[in-house]
């Protein structure tokens, strides 16, 4: 699939790629060859490009993208190549997000266990009450 990143005064990037991941106003989206035709609003952030298993990061301003069967065109005011620092920041952000998700999951699990315990105690009280007040 062909990818082009177009600035007002030049073509910033043009090449054949396997995949591109874009940050849109609706969230991240991965695009492969054969994707349905669409237009996307892009937010300021990173574009992740897989070109022959070589990952390239490009930082862009907000813009928009048009997607056709075998071509993605990105229109933005400015773009710069990312570097190892960007990659490290992304990896750090991923680790932080995963850690938060694990902690949240543990906290939610504990809340559910407490709720089940309280419910079981209430059911026992109801059962005891029913046995003591049956006709």
C-alpha positions, -999 to +999 in steps of 0.1 A: +000+000+000+012+035-008+015+062+020+020+098+014+023+126+040+017+159+024+026+193+038+014+226+023+048+231+006+062+196+000+058+158+002+072+149+036+070+111+032+061+088+003+066+051+002+052+016+001+042+003+036+025-027+052+005-008+078-001+027+093-016+035+127-032+069+129-045+089+159-080+101+150-106+121+168-124+087+173-093+069+186-064+050+170-070+031+138-047+007+120-049+006+082-038-022+059-039-027+022-075-032+010-091-010+037-124+005+028-125+040+015-129+066+042-118+100+054-104+106+089-099+136+111-064+133+127-053+148+160-018+160+168+003+130+177+023+101+163+018+081+131+033+046+133+044+032+100+054-004+094+076-004+063+091-038+056+090-046+094+109-013+100+088+008+124+089+046+117+073+072+139+063+106+125+049+133+146+022+154+129-001+184+136-037+178+133-050+171+098-069+146+078-064+114+059-081+099+029-080+061+026-085+043-006-080+006-013-042+007-017-033+043-008-034+065+023-029+103+019-023+124+050-026+161+049-011+182+077+006+215+083+038+201+098+055+168+104+088+156+120+104+122+123+102+106+157+132+093+175+142+068+201+131+093+228+096+092+213+096+054+212+107+053+248+080+077+258+054+056+240+067+024+257+066+041+291+030+053+284+020+017+275+036+003+307+018+030+328-015+023+311-011-015+316-002-010+353-032+012+359-054-014+342-040-042+364-045-021+395-080-012+385-088-048+377-076-059+411-095-032+428-127-041+409-122-078+417-119-069+455-150-048+453-169-077+437-157-101+464-168-077+492-202-073+476-206-110+472-197-115+509-222-089+521-249-104+499-242-139+513-245-125+548-278-108+540-292-140+525-282-160+556-300-134+578-331-136+556-330-174+557-326-174+595-354-149+598-377-170+576-370-201+596-377-183+629-409-167+617-424-195+596-460-205+603 
